[in-house]
């Protein structure tokens, strides 16, 4: 343990599904390892105290496995067993572009001025699927002239050729000074 650091005895505490059994050593940086037992009954695991307290680790991995299984049995049938359909990937990509500041396209979507927003009901895949219908083969999600928000009436399944024409028209309008 680091000299002068305040030691907190975690023995008996519960974090998520993990109950702390006892201290189990110190790493080279002076951080305390704890032996923990998961409520699922698996073999005990060693976890750093900081990981327990921050909530980074909540189980022996059983919680993660259960979450993946639950997601894979969604009623829409587009994400079974960890395999997602093309339309589900399009929906996920739309969400990430507009909401995840670490996504490579975020600056052009959620981080743009004004930001590209998503119709609130479309945060649910089922609503998105109901509004746009199944994705025809060889198409991708597009917005009219690549402008505006992701909303019913402004989004369509477009072929690559249609997407290219969409972009050219958008760029032409921008060059003419009709768009920012």
PyMOL commands that set and color helices and strands:
alter all, ss='L'
color gray80, all
select helices_A, chain A and resi 49-54+62-72+86-99+106-108+120-123+125-132+144-146+160-175
alter helices_A, ss='H'
color red, helices_A
select strands_A, chain A and resi 14-15+18-26+32-38+45-48+79-80+83-84+139-143+155-159
alter strands_A, ss='S'
color yellow, strands_A
deselect
rebuild
show_as cartoon
